[in-house]
Amino acid sequence: MHNSVLEKNLDFLATPLISCPLCQASSSDMREMMQKAGLWDEVECHACKKKFEIATAIDEMFVDSSPSGYTLWTGGERICRPIVCTSGQTQLVDIRGIFEQVYIMTPYFERFECLGGGVFTKFVQQNYAMVAVAPNPDGKIVTMSGYLFIEGRPAGQPQLEPWKQMLLNAKLLIYDAPHLTIIMALNAVDLYLESTTNSVIPKGRPGTWNTIIKKYFQIKLSDMPEINFEKIEQFVRLRNALAHGKDHVRALPKELVDLEEKWIANGKCYEGSGAFSPSAAFALISALEVIRSCRRIHEHR
């Protein structure tokens, strides 16, 4: 394929698409429609015909590690590179000069004959992306072609705001240290409120959040129609349980207790894109709901 045609195809594949949070549908038509709308606008999904807010959709994609989720949430960059891998071998992909930090790498192969042992990706310090395919269990040597999607902070882009960097760091730790994800998610809410209201957040959350938000935004957090304040209280209790070395599972909403226990019983690992702790995902969603509700008011002033 001619280089210019290949580059156009790769650029097209890498174009971020926003997924409907209700049915997960996405399309280039929806992308064009959303580009004309603002972050806080509602748009209608072409598939399910229901309306959703763009900011909410991006937050949910970020938590779920959906394709383009990191890119859309951080304002970063997503690229696509062709890869050819043989079972039991490794390929290096040159991404020098493109990224300051890599958030996530996702390989897609046209066939999966030798993926029984899995695929491993890693960003190495020499600014290469490494893709390794495990040996085929039956010993058969198979060469596969596909694509590697990489999302990250492009070279030269400034650091994120402190609260947003804190949430990003929390998300990046969700596999290796989900307890830190929960603690850092709560800290991110404090950072956002401190920077926005120029206040010092004392202990006693979420009550102190209520007081500060009422003073600055003229409405209590508990009175915001999109906020389930009971869930926010559970989020804080969850963080406090972990911070004091107590059983955190009992602090979760009832509908998450079984899921968390199953995750723990399975060796703290699920298969698939959502292979992380339900409690950590709950913490991220709760923190984002608080911050998003305040930002919606603040940015409409």
SEKE-250746 format. One record per residue: x, y, z of N, C-alpha, C in turn; residue in three letters. Coordinates in steps of 0.2 Angstrom, whole numbers, plus 2048, in hexadecimal, padded with zeros to 3 digits. Layout:
XYZXYZXYZALA/...
//
This chain:
8047FA800800800800804806800MET/80380B7FC8068117FC807815803HIS/80C81880480D81B80B80882080DASN/80682480880182980A7FA82680BSER/7F98218077F281E8087F281A80FVAL/7F88178117F88138177F881881DLEU/7FB81E81C7FB8238227F4825823GLU/7F082681D7E982981E7E5823821LYS/7E681D81F7E28188227E381782AASN/7EA81882B7EC8188337E981D836LEU/7E98238337E68298377DE828838ASP/7DB8258337D48248337D281F839PHE/7D681A8397D581583E7D7818845LEU/7DB81D8467DD81F84C7D882584FALA/7D482784A7CF82D84C7CB82B852THR/7CB82F8577C782E85D7C082E85CPRO/7BC82985E7B582985D7B2829864LEU/7AD82D8667A982D86C7A482786CILE/7A382387179E81E871798820875SER/79381E87378C82087778D81C87ECYS/78C81F88378C81B88A78781788BPRO/78181788777B81388877C80D884LEU/77E80D87E77E80787A785806877CYS/78A80A87879180987679280A86EGLN/78D80C86B78E80D864793813862ALA/79681385D79A81985B79B819853SER/79C81E85079D81F8497A0825847SER/7A28268417A582C83E7A083183ESER/79A82F83C79483483C793837843ASP/79383384879283684F79883A851MET/79E83984E7A483D8507A384484DARG/7A18448477A084B84379B84F847GLU/79684B84979084F84D793852853MET/79784E85779985085D79F85585DMET/7A28558577A785A8567A4861856GLN/79E86285479A86885479786A85ALYS/79686585F79386686579986886BALA/79686A87079B86C87679B86687BGLY/7A086687F7A186188479B860888LEU/79786588A79186488E78B86388ATRP/78B86388478586288078385B880ASP/77C85A87E77A85387D779852876GLU/77A84C87477A84A86D77684386CVAL/77384286776F83C866773836863GLU/77383086677682B86377382885DCYS/77782785777482585177181E852HIS/77381A85677181385776B81285BALA/76C814862766813866761819867CYS/76381F86375F82586375E82886ALYS/76282686F76182A87576682F876LYS/76583487A76A83A87A76F839880LYS/77583B87F77A83B88577E841884PHE/78184288A78684888B78D846889GLU/79084A88579784888279C847888ILE/79B84C88D7A084B89379F845897ALA/79984389879883D89B79A837897THR/79983789179B83188D7A383088DALA/7A783688C7AE83688D7B1833893ILE/7AD8368997AF83389F7AF82C8A0ASP/7A982989D7A882289E7AC81E899GLU/7AE8218947B381D88F7BA81D893MET/7BC8228967C282289A7C281D89FPHE/7BD81D8A37BD8188A87BD8118A6VAL/7B980F8A07B980989D7BF807899ASP/7C480B8987C980A8947C780988CSER/7C280C88A7BF80B8847C480E87FSER/7C480B8787C880E8737C7816873PRO/7CC81A8737CC8218737CB824879SER/7C982087E7C78238857CC828888GLY/7D28258887D882988B7D9830887TYR/7D982F8807DA83487C7D583A87CTHR/7CF83887C7C983D87D7C9840884LEU/7CB83C8897CA83F8907D0844892TRP/7D684288F7DC8468917DE84B88BTHR/7DA84B8857DC84F8807E384D87DGLY/7E484787D7EB84487B7EA842874GLY/7EE83D8727EF83B86B7EE83486AGLU/7EB8318657EA82A8647ED82985DARG/7F282485C7F58228567F481B854ILE/7F481984E7F481284C7FA810848CYS/7FD80A84A802808846801801844ARG/8037FF83E8037F883C8087F383FPRO/8067ED84180B7E984480A7E2841ILE/8107DE8418107D883F8147D4844VAL/8107CF8478137CB84C8137C484BCYS/8197C084D8197B984C8187B6853THR/8157B18548147AE85B81B7AC85ESER/81B7AF8648227AE8688277B3867GLY/8257B886382A7BD8618277C4863GLN/82C7C986282A7D086482B7D585ETHR/8277DA85E8287DF8598297E685DGLN/82D7EA85B82E7F185D82B7F6858LEU/8277FA85B824800857827806858VAL/82980A85382D810855828816856ASP/82781985C82381E85D827824860ILE/82D82485E83282A86182F83085EARG/83083586382E83C86282683D862GLY/82283886381B83986381883A869ILE/81A83686E81783687581C83887APHE/81983C87F81C83E88581B83888AGLU/81583688A81383088F80D82C88BGLN/80E82588C80982188880481E88EVAL/7FE81F88D7F981D8917F7816890TYR/7F581488A7F380D8897F580B882ILE/7F68058817F780287A7F37FC879MET/7EF7FC8747EA7F68727EC7F386BTHR/7EE7ED86B7EF7E98657E97E6862PRO/7E87E685C7E27E38587E57DF853TYR/7E47D88537E67D484D7E17D1849PHE/7E27D08437DD7CD83E7DB7C6840GLU/7DF7C28437DD7BC8457E17BA84CARG/7DE7B584F7E17B48567E37AD857PHE/7E67AA8527E87A38527ED7A1858GLU/7F17A685A7F77A485F7F67A9865CYS/7F07AB8667F07B086C7EE7AC873LEU/7EF7A68737ED7A28797F17A487FGLY/7F87A687D7FC7A88837FC7B0884GLY/7F87B38807F77BB8817FC7BF87DGLY/7FA7C687D7FE7CB87A8017CF87FVAL/8077D187F80A7D688480C7DC880PHE/80A7E288380D7E88808107ED885THR/8157F08838197F488881C7FA885LYS/81C80088881F806886826806889PHE/82B80688583280588783580C887VAL/83A80D88B83D81488C840817886GLN/84281388184581687B840818876GLN/83981987983481B87583281786FASN/83281087182F80B86C829808870TYR/82480686C81F80186F8217FA86DALA/8217F68728237EF87181C7EB871MET/81C7E686C8167E286C8197DB86CVAL/8177D68718197D08718137CB871ALA/8147C686D80F7C186C8117BA86FVAL/80E7B78748107B18778107AB872ALA/8147A68738157A086F80E79D86EPRO/80C79A86980679686880779086CASN/80178E870802788874803782870PRO/80178186A80377B86780977B863ASP/80D781864814781860813784859GLY/80E78585780D78785080F78E84FLYS/81379084A81679784981179A844ILE/80E7A08478097A484380B7AB843VAL/80B7AE83D80C7B583C8067B983BTHR/8057BE83F7FE7C283F8007C983EMET/7FB7CC83A7FB7D38397F67D783CSER/7F77DD83E7F17E08427F37E8843GLY/7F07EB8487F27F28497F37F3851TYR/7F77F88527F87F98597F680185ALEU/7F180185F7EE8088607F280B867PHE/7F48118667F881386C7F581A86EILE/7F481B8747F18218777F682487CGLU/7F782B87C7FB82E8817FB835880GLY/80083888480184088480684187FARG/80484587A80984687480F84B877PRO/81584A87481A84E875819855875ALA/81B85987A81A86087A81386287DGLY/80F85E87E808860881809861889GLN/80686688B807868893804862897PRO/80686289D80385E8A27FC85F8A3GLN/7F885A8A57F185C8A77F08608ADLEU/7EA8628AE7E98668B57EA8608BAGLU/7EC8638C07EE85E8C67E88598C7PRO/7E285B8C77DD8568C97DC8518C4TRP/7DD8538BD7DC84F8B87E284A8B7LYS/7E884C8B97EE8488B97ED8438BEGLN/7EA8458C47E98408CA7E483B8C7MET/7DF83C8C47DA8378C27DD8338BCLEU/7E18368B87E58328B37E982D8B6LEU/7ED82F8BB7F282B8BF7EE8258C2ASN/7E88278C57E48228C87E281D8C4ALA/7E081F8BE7DD81A8B97E38168B6LYS/7E98188B57EF8148B37F180F8B8LEU/7EF8108BF7F180B8C47EB8068C5LEU/7E68068C17E08038C37E17FB8C3ILE/7E67F98BF7E87F28BE7EC7EF8C4TYR/7F27F38C57F77F18C97F67F38D1ASP/7F27F98D27F17FB8D97EA7FF8D9ALA/7E57FB8D97DE7FD8D97DC8018DFPRO/7DF7FF8E57DE8038EB7E180A8EBHIS/7E680B8E77E98128E67E48168E1LEU/7E18128DC7DC8158D87D78198DCTHR/7D48158E17CF8178E57D181D8E9ILE/7D681D8EC7D98238F07DA8298ECILE/7DD8288E67DF82D8E27D98308DFMET/7D482C8DD7CE82F8DA7CB8348DFALA/7CA8338E67C88378EB7CC83E8EBLEU/7D383D8EB7D78428EB7D68478E5ASN/7D58448DF7D48488D97CE84D8DAALA/7C884A8DE7C384F8DF7C58558E4VAL/7C98538E97CB8598ED7CF85E8E9ASP/7D485B8E47D885F8E07D48648DCLEU/7CF8618D97CA8658D47C786A8D8TYR/7C48698DE7C086E8E27C58738E5LEU/7CB8718E77D08768E97D287B8E4GLU/7D38788DE7D587D8D87D08818D6SER/7CA87F8D67C48828D37C18878D8THR/7C18868DE7BE88A8E37C388E8E8THR/7C988C8E77CF88F8EB7CD88E8F2ASN/7CB8888F47CA8868FA7CF8808FDSER/7D087F9037D387A9067CE875908VAL/7CF86F9067CA86A9077CB86690EILE/7C78679137C88649197C685D919PRO/7C785991F7C485391F7BD853920LYS/7BA84D9207B284D9217AF84C91AGLY/7B284A9157AF84990E7A984490FARG/7A484490C7A284990679E84F909PRO/79D84F91079A85591379D85C911GLY/7A485C9117A88629107A7863908THR/7A785E9047A68608FD79F8638FCTRP/79A8619007948648FF79486C901ASN/79786D90779887490979C878904THR/7A18769027A587A8FD7A287B8F6ILE/79F8768F479B8768ED79587B8EEILE/79187A8F478C87F8F578E8868F5LYS/7948888F879688E8F87988918F2LYS/79C88D8EE79E88F8E779988E8E1TYR/7968898E17918888DC78A8898DDPHE/78888B8E378188D8E577D8878E5GLN/77F8818E677B87B8E67808768EAILE/77C8728EE78086C8F17818678ECLYS/7868638EE78885D8EA7828588EALEU/77F8588F077A8538F17738558EESER/77385B8EC76D85E8E976D85E8E1ASP/77385C8DE77485C8D77708568D4MET/76C8578CF7678518CD76B84B8CAPRO/77184C8C87748478C57798438CAGLU/7798458D077D8428D577983E8D9ILE/77B8378DA7798338DF77D8348E5ASN/77B8388EA77F8398F07818338F4PHE/77C82F8F477E8298F87848258F5GLU/7848258EF78A8218EB7918258EDLYS/79082C8ED7968308EF79882F8F6ILE/79482E8FA79582C901799825902GLU/7968218FE79981A8FD7A081A8FAGLN/7A181F8F67A88208F37AD8228F8PHE/7AB8278FC7AF8299017B0824907VAL/7AB8209087AC81B90D7B181590BARG/7B08149047B580F9017BC811901LEU/7BD8189007C481A9007C781A908ARG/7C281C90C7C481C9137C6815916ASN/7C28109147C38099167CA807913ALA/7CC80890D7D280690A7D880A90ELEU/7D781090F7DC8159127DE812919ALA/7D980F91C7DA80D9237DB805924HIS/7DC80291E7DD7FB91E7D77F6920GLY/7D17F991F7CB7F59207C87F191ALYS/7C47ED91B7C07E99167BC7EE912ASP/7BF7EF90B7BC7F49077B57F2904HIS/7B57EB9037AF7E88FF7A87EA903VAL/7A87EA9097A27EC90D7A07F390CARG/7A47F890A7A37FF9097A0800902ALA/7A07FB8FD79D7FC8F77967FC8F6LEU/7937FF8F178C7FE8F078A7F68EFPRO/7847F48F17827ED8F17837EA8EALYS/7827ED8E57827EA8DE7897E98DCGLU/78E7EC8E07957EB8DE7997E68E2LEU/7967E48E87997DF8ED79B7D98E9VAL/7967D68E67977CF8E379C7D08DEASP/79C7D58DA7A17D68D47A87D78D7LEU/7A97DA8DC7AF7DB8DF7B27D58E2GLU/7AE7D18E67B07CB8E87B27C68E3GLU/7AE7C68DD7B07C18D87B67C38D5LYS/7B87CA8D47BE7CC8D27C47CA8D6TRP/7C37CA8DD7C87C88E27C97C18E1ILE/7C37BD8E17C47B68E07C77B38DAALA/7C77B78D57CA7B58CE7D17B78CEASN/7D47B98D37DB7BB8D37DC7C28D1GLY/7D77C68D37D77CD8D17D87CF8CALYS/7D47CB8C67D57CC8BF7CF7C98BBCYS/7CC7CD8B77C77CB8B27CB7CB8ABTYR/7C87C78A67CA7C889F7C67CD89CGLU/7C97D08977C57D58937C77DC895GLY/7C47E18917C67E88927C57EB899SER/7C07E889D7BF7EA8A37C27E68A9GLY/7C87E48A87CB7E08AC7CE7E38B2ALA/7CA7E78B67CD7EA8BC7C77EA8C1PHE/7C97EC8C77C57EC8CD7BF7F08CCSER/7B97ED8CD7B37F18CD7B37F78D2PRO/7B67F68D87B67FB8DD7BA8018DASER/7C08008D77C48058D47C08098CFALA/7BC8058CA7B88088C57B380D8C8ALA/7B080A8CE7AB80E8D17AD8158D4PHE/7B38148D77B781A8D97B88208D4ALA/7BA81D8CE7BC8228C97B58258C6LEU/7B08218C57AA8238C37A78298C8ILE/7A78278CE7A582C8D37A88328D3SER/7AF8328D37B38388D37B183C8CDALA/7B18398C77AF83D8C17A88408C1LEU/7A483C8C479D83F8C579D8468C9GLU/7A08468CE7A184C8D27A48518CFVAL/7AA8508CC7AD8558C87AA8578C2ILE/7A78538BE7A38558B879D8598BAARG/7998578BF79385B8C17958628C3SER/79B8638C779E86A8C87A086E8C2CYS/7A486A8BE7A686D8B87A18708B3ARG/79B86C8B379686E8AF7938758B1ARG/7928768B779087C8BA7958818B9ILE/79B8808BB7A18858BA7A28878B3HIS/7A28838AE7A38858A879D8888A4GLU/7978888A779288B8A47908928A7HIS/7958948AB79489B8AE7968A08A9ARG/
//
